Amino acid sequence: MAKIEPGMESMLDMYIFETSSLLEQLDEILIRTESANAFIEEDINEVFRIMHTIKGSSAMMGFDNLQKIAHKGEDLFFIIREKPELVKDAHFVYELIFTVSDLYKAEIEIIQASPEDFEPTDFSDIIARLEDAAKQLKSMEDTGGQTSVQPNKGAEQLPRESSAEGAMTVRVRFEAGCGMENLRAFLLLNKIKDDAEILACVPPDVETNSDTSAYIIENGFIIVFKAVEVTNEDILAVIGDAVNVESYEAINLPKPEEKAEKEAEKPTPLPTEPTAEKSAARKKDEEIKKAAGSGQKQSLISVNLAKLDLLHDIVGEIITTESMVISNPDLDGLKLESFSKAARQLRKLTDELQDTVMSIRMVPLAGAFQKMGRIVRDMKVKLNKNAELVLEGENTEVDKSIVDMLNDPLMHLVRNCMDHGIENTAEEREALGKPAVAQVKLSARNSSGEVIITVSDDGAGINKEKVLAKAQKNGILTRPAEDYSAKEILNIILLPGFSTNESVTEYSGRGVGMDVVKSNIEQIGGSLTVESEEGKGTSFIIKIPLTLAIVDGMKLKVGVTVFTIPISSVRESFIVGENRLITDTEGAEMIMLRGVCYPVLRLHKKFNIKTDVTELKDGIMLIVRAGENDICLFADKLIGEQPVVVKPFPKFLSHWNIKQEGLSGCTIMGDGTISLIIDANNLINTD
Amino acid sequence: MTDNNEKDTFEELLDLRMKAQLASQNDDDREIAKVLTFNVAEQVYAIEIQYVTEIIEIPHITAVPAVPDYITGIINVRSKVIPVMNIRLRFGKDEIAADDRTCVIIVNDGDVSVGLIADSVSDVLSVRESNRSETPDAMNVNSDKFIKYIVENADGVKLVLDIKKLLGSEDEKEI
């Protein structure tokens, strides 16, 4: 059982956020480079930087297992950085790094789920694989006939300063496997530098150069220091007490002939010089790193979503209070010229405030879309289908909470396209005159308060006969098969208990059908439709509201209760003449309008509200769209329309099934009272 | 009546003083909790004070369908939507019309907030070992299901409600 180091709990959120976004970046780079089959320098540096950051922050948080993997990954990319051409066609490297990325994500999820006590997963398997891969790359490198000079390797070097008077040279060895030796060495230097003058150390650049770890592991860390005010022995004691220090030994000054011998071994006289070229290269790398870093330093900050929610709530409150003040009954009948002027100004400002707060919550869909790149890539390999992912309009912005909830449905749809949509072989495609590489397209666009997301493929399309036959076999048809229109047939695949693919594959058809996708999307107030043309491809069209929080509502009065119904579901409202009501043998009421018969639902009966308006001609009728059907609602009167801030029902009420009764939430109106929001879809389902 | 009340308060004060003295002598009789007492249908109930957020007048209540009749509806308390439970109906008493003493006690447990309609609120009391007693275990009658313990003072006994149980779900559905 591992615990997060004390004092680090507050950093956990940040760590999780940062690491997750880095992993996404990593995936993106790998997908890009794999398809291009070449690593460009910036990408390698970027991967290196990602690995390094993850390693550092994992070590800081005390997640040793994670740190070790990142460390090995870094080692691997160290080799790649030297010889980028090695990874050309080396798919095992990509496979491995993707696995690492997945393991990381899984582990982070575990940590996130129970930060208090989680079991660190044993990653020795993957670490071994990383080491193997590094070896394999190394051997490729060696057979390439070009052995690269390892920095600081082999030859033992002692800095010249060691001969200075009063100086003491110590070789420190750290505990095996403690990791991040260079940083530990740096910490050690910091520890003693108050009492001693550090004359030199080997390797010299422990703070900035993590590659020195290897050297330290092999040869120990050599410090040449001169004690100030205290004795050298005191310093030695400090070193001995330091964390992770396994042993230390004072080194006697090498004898001159030894030195000469050593120098003869070395190609260059000065100990630091063999690495001069390298360090120049490294400096260049660092410059690139810095450049990349500064490029990312946009004027962005990350904010806890809970704070935004709070801000949003307060703004909602201000708007409500504002109408309470401006339309206060105490002001009735008064002529207040300057008051009205000030009130108008206030309204303008609060409107702006609301827009700004809403825009803060809006994030581009790009993040959610890019995650799909990974899925396409994985499935391409597993299913041996050649496909590319095309993104369109990924900068379209939607509310953050919606983006989060879109991940699963999108993933499922993309998997469906890859698995069921696209033809099994390239030959099959070419025979049909299509390009060998299939296309899965994700596109998003804005359209009047809605975002329309399309997941489409250019595959085989949906075979309607097959769908019908399957549906009949599964017994989900409610009418004779001939009665179904083309559109209805397509929608059958969204019904529970339907799956067209005969074989259950790893990716789709795990018992989670399209009906789940559909209900997930409906949960966030969206809708899912299918379009398909046989031989040309299939499109899944998701329509979602821009934001969950504010909808345009129409207010209805029933008795003393005020209901709000989203305008998007109202088709028309009208006052009905007498004798237009039809009652069937069961007593169910219907109404004829332009030759179409609609069932009538009286809201006062449905919600058991006392009202004087029971005659249809006295009230108002609304045709509302609920799923595939239209129904006619009867209310006392219409009050008007207004954008409303949707609030969920209090948690306590979830003990009862209010949502099943056709109410999706509530909203606070201008006068401070609460109005219930009608969800037309559920109004009917319960009947 | 007023005299009586004053006398009661006086006696209670005396009582409290004596208890405070006792407490200083006897370390076992420290204050365990503070409770807010309120009246519902001639009975005095109490809620441990840490659960009480505020006490408000009866606001406009919006009725909600598909809930038991003791859930009167939902109210707006500074832009928070909070369900309201009528204690009278919850404990099987008859509903009475609200008067100017009727109030809503907002209680909160974790992330669940509920308003409780009470006939009136009266006082805040200290609970000590000496004035606290458990509900009887034998013949565990249904009525004390929501009673955590009983506090007694000169005025009589107060039933301290178990808020966690009251705001819990499963039991309520059965009633």
Interface residues (C-beta under 8 A of the other chain):
Chain A: D313 G316 E317 T320 T561 K606 F607 N608 I609 K647 F649 P650 K651 F652 L653 H655 W656 N657 I658 Q660 E661 L663 C666 I668 G672 T673 I674 S675 L676
Chain B: P59 H60 T62 A63 V64 P65 A66 V67 P68 I71 I74 I75 N76 R78 S79 V81 I82 P83 D111 V112 S113 V114 L167 S169 E172 K173
